[in-house]
């Protein structure tokens, strides 16, 4: 375990890279949602269990899709706490890494309620984003290079790393990443599966049975983008779906619309997404020239 201080824009914090990889070979090739989940994890953090980071104003992020402690702009608590509750529910009370995490939370008067809301154990009030940031990545999301605040940020990063690299948490992490994909903008996404597969959602899509290889790849690429910027991905999907294309042309157009989009770092993200998908062995290599080419 190596903790590093990283700077990003006006922020600074600690990152620790996990050592355990979720191998693509363990994923069923025919299961569309499993592949979408793996590809999302691969693009977000190399499909590594235990990678954590707190250098971008979010306090801390962890999990295969990097659930965040708080939303840097709105300062609202993020999805990390709901994931922690699910992990708590999946582990025995004696799990040493969860015991250590609960002890650290107790010292700062934090606890998770039954809905995954982080609360103050004295007042019962929901813990706000500013407090989350100052506890996990002091001060105000800019961790100094040395000193007590640096040491505190490292200790929290180590706690999260150990918990999320604990193999007992792996099934929960995978399951909750899947659930996250199913919940995000399911109204518009389910229109795709209904139109082209006659299915209610991605969870029922099986390659070779009810979803084509081309659409399977295209929607896996889409899901890997959606976790990065859900609203932007939704607008792209809505626009392409509105063209009324057939399944093959829709698949090509969707990937191109994502891969050529100038939003944030999406063009670089497409390169990473394509490479991870190509190298995974989960998709027919012959698909990439037409559906996800190296250049458009």
N, C-alpha and C positions, 0 to 999 in steps of 0.2 A: 504494500500500500504506500503510495507516494502522493502526498498532498502538495499541490502547487498553487501559488497565487497567480491569478490571471486577470488582466485588465480588458475591459470591453467598453468602448465609448467612454462615458464618464463614470463607469462602475469598476469595481475591483472586488475579487473574492476568491474563494478556494474551490478547486476541482480535484477530484480523485477519480481515476479511471478504474473501472472494474476489470477483473481478471477472468471472468467466466463468460464464455460466449454462448448464446443461444444458436445452436447449429442449424443451418438450413436443412441439413439432411434429416433432422427429426420432424420436419413439417410434412404433412401429407400433401402431395402435389395436386390431388383432386379437390382439396378443400379451399375454396376461394377466400373465405374469411381468414383462415389460418395463414395463407400466403400474404394477404394484405396486412395482417398484423405483424408478421415477420419482417416484411419489407419496410413498414413504418418504423419498426424498432431498429432496423439496420441503418436507415437513413438518419434517424434521430441520434443514435449513439453507437453505431457499429454493432447493434444487437448484443451489447454487453450488459450483463447483469451487474449492478453495483456501481455503475458510473454515476457520480453526483457532481453538481456544480452550483455555485452561488455567486457568480461573478457578473450577472447581467441584471441586477436589481430585483430579482425574484425571490431573494432570501435563500432559497434552496430549491433545486429540482432533482427528482429521482424517479426511478421506474423506467421501463422500456420506452415509454413515449415522453419521458421527462416531464412529469407532472410538477407544477410549480407551486411554491409556497404562497406567493401573492402575484397579482397582476401589476406589473411595474407602473402602468399609467393610472389605472383606477384605484390602485392600492387595496383592492378587495382580496380577501384570502382566495387562494387558488385550489386546484384539484388535488394537491398533494395530501391534504388532510383526509379527504374521503378515501384515498388509496391506503393511507396508514390504517384507517379503521378496518378496511377489508383485510389487510394483512393481520391486524390484531385478531380478527374473528377467525382467521385461518390457522393460527398458531396456538400451541399449548401455552398456558400461562407461564410455564417455566422456561420458555425459550430465552436463552441468555441475552441475545441481541435485542429482543423486544423488551426484556426486563431492564436492560441498560437504557434504552430509549425512553421508556416510561419514567425511569428515575430522573433522567435529565429534564424531561418535560415537567415533572413534579417540582423540581428545584426552581423553575421559573413560573410556577403556579399555572401550568397549562394542563388541560385534559381534553379528550375527544368525547363529545356527547354521542348519543346513539345514532345520530344522523351524519356523523363525521364533521361536525362543526367544532373548531378549536375554541375552547372557552377558558376563562380564568376561573380557577377552582375556588377562589375566595368570593368573587362577586357573581360568578355565573355568566358574566357578559362575554360576548364573542370577542375574540382577540383580533385587533385591527392589523392592517397591513404594515403600518409603521412600526408597531411593536415586533411583528414577525421579522421584519427586515433588520431591526436593531439587535434582536437576539441572535439570529442566524448569521448575519453578515454585517457586523458592526464596523464602522458607524455609518448609518444611513445608506448601506449598500456599497460603501467604499472601505474595504478592509485594508488596514495599513500593512506595510511590509514586515513589520516586527511589532512586538509588544503584546500586552494582555488581550487586546481585541483580535489581533491576528491569531493568538493561541486559542481563544474562544471559538473563532470561526473554524479553525482546524478541528477542534474537538467535535463540533456539531457535524462537520463533513464526515469525520471518521465514524460517528454513530450511524449516520444514514448509509454510508458505504457498507458497513458491516451488516446492517439489517437487510439491505437490498441485494447483497451478495450471498446471503444465507440461502442455501438451496431449498430450505423449507418454504421460502417465500416465492419461489419461481412459478409454481402453478398459479398462484394468486395473481402475480404480476402479469402473466400471459393472459389469464382470464379477464382481468380488468382492462387490459389494453384492447382486447377484443370488444368488450362492452363499450369502451369509449368510442371505438369506431362506429358501432351500431347506433349510438345515441346522437352523434354529431350530424346535424342537418339531415336527419333520416327522411324527412318529408320529401326533399328534392332528390336525394340519393335513391330512395325506394321507387321513384318514378322511372329511373333508369332500369332497375331490375324488373319492374313490372312491364315496361315496354318491350325490352329486348329478351327477357328470360321468363316472363309470366310468373314472377316470384314476388313475394311480399317484401323480402329484404335480402341483404347480402348473406345472412346466416344460412340461407337455404341453397345457395349457389354451389353446384358441384360440377367441376370441369368434366366435359364429355357426356354429361347428362342433361343439364339445363342452362349452361353458360358456355359460350364459345371461347376458344383459346385467346382470341383477339380481345374480346371484351374483358375476359379474366385479367389479362395483363394491363389493359388500359385502366380499369377501375382500381387495381392494386396500386398503380402509379398515382392515380387521383387520391386515394386514401393517404398515401405517404406525403402528399402535399397538404392535404386538408388539415392535418394536425399542426402544421406550421402556421397556417393562417386560415382558419375555418371560413371566415366571411368572404375572403378573396377567392378561395377555392370554390365556394358555393356560387359566387357570381360567374366564374368561368364555366362551371358545370351547367348552370342555368342557361347561359348563352349558347353553349354548344348543343345542349338538349333541345333548345328552341329552334334549331335549324331543321328538325324533322328528318334527320339522316337515317339511313339503314344502319344495322349493327356494326358492320365493318367500317364504313365511313365515319360513323360516330366515334369508334375506338381510335381511329387515326387522328381525327380532328381534336378530340379531347386531349390526347397526349401532346399534340403539337401546340394547342392553346396553353397548356401548362408549361411546356418546355421552352417556349419562346416568350413567355410573359416577362416583362421587365420589373415586376414587383419584387422589392427587396433583393434577395440573392437567388431568386428562383431559377435563373438560367444555370447557375452553378449547382443548385440543388438537383436540377434535372440530370446533370452529368453524373452526380453521385447516385441518384436513384436508378438510372439506367444501368450503371456499372454494377451496383449491388444486385439488381434483378438478373442481369445477364450472368453474373458469376455464381449466382446461388444454385443454379441447376434446377430451379423450381418451374421454369418456363421453357418452352420449346425455343431453342436458339434461333430457329428460322423465323420466328416472329419479329425479331428486333429490327430487321432491315425495313419492314413495312410499317410496324406499329410504333416502335420506339427507336428510331434511327439515331446514330451518333450525331448527325447534322440534319437540320431541316432545310 
